[in-house]
Amino acid sequence: FNIVVLSEDGTPSSYVLTIVRAKSNDANLKSLSIDGSLIAGWSSDITEYTLDNVSENVDTLAIGYETRDINASVSIVGNGLKHGENIVQLIVTAQDGETKKIYTLNVYRELSSSVDLVDINPSNPNHDLQENEPYHYVVYVPYGTKTYGRDDFSLDLMEGASVIYAVDAIDLSQTRDFVFTVVSPNGKNTQEY
């Protein structure tokens, strides 16, 4: 604003006074919620929280937040959840652009219960594989093939899944069914193929 000062002889002198307010250094969150519910034990002073048993079907958290200073900004890192342990961070940057505060969410997404194969591929290009029905494949092998087993194909399983083989290979003169069992990543489900 302008200040006008009159000298003794009445001559005015103008002065401009510019006031610059410092930018806020407040990098605190006022609230933090998941799926619309405030995080248990919430306090802007606590910067680390644990979320156990997030459903296997949740691949991103629905995070809601409010900054204490409306001029602060927030960026979220790591919110693409994989099965198992994850770290999601909310990085709050104050209006001054320098002051930062990081809120960390340690998230455990439940392991998958799926027993589905991602893919199955014959190791030998002369073997033709076709899905006959769910969980049942037919492999056409050249005439004269005597055995078929786990070394004759590769499985692409969901992360964390495992496979149990009853035998390493079968004698094709005695049986035509090579059986293996897929165990879901969470260990709760099995499927025989």
Beta strands, then each sheet from edge to edge (+ up, - down):
strand 1: 2-6
strand 2: 12-16
strand 3: 29-34
strand 4: 37-38
strand 5: 48-54
strand 6: 63-67
strand 7: 73-77
strand 8: 84-93
strand 9: 100-109
strand 10: 117-122
strand 11: 128-133
strand 12: 136-140
strand 13: 147-149
strand 14: 153-157
strand 15: 162-165
strand 16: 169-171
strand 17: 180-183
strand 18: 190-192
sheet 1: 1+ 2-
sheet 2: 4+ 3- 6+
sheet 3: 5+ 9+ 8- 7+
sheet 4: 10+ 14-
sheet 5: 11+ 12-
sheet 6: 13+ 16-
sheet 7: 15+ 17- 18+
end
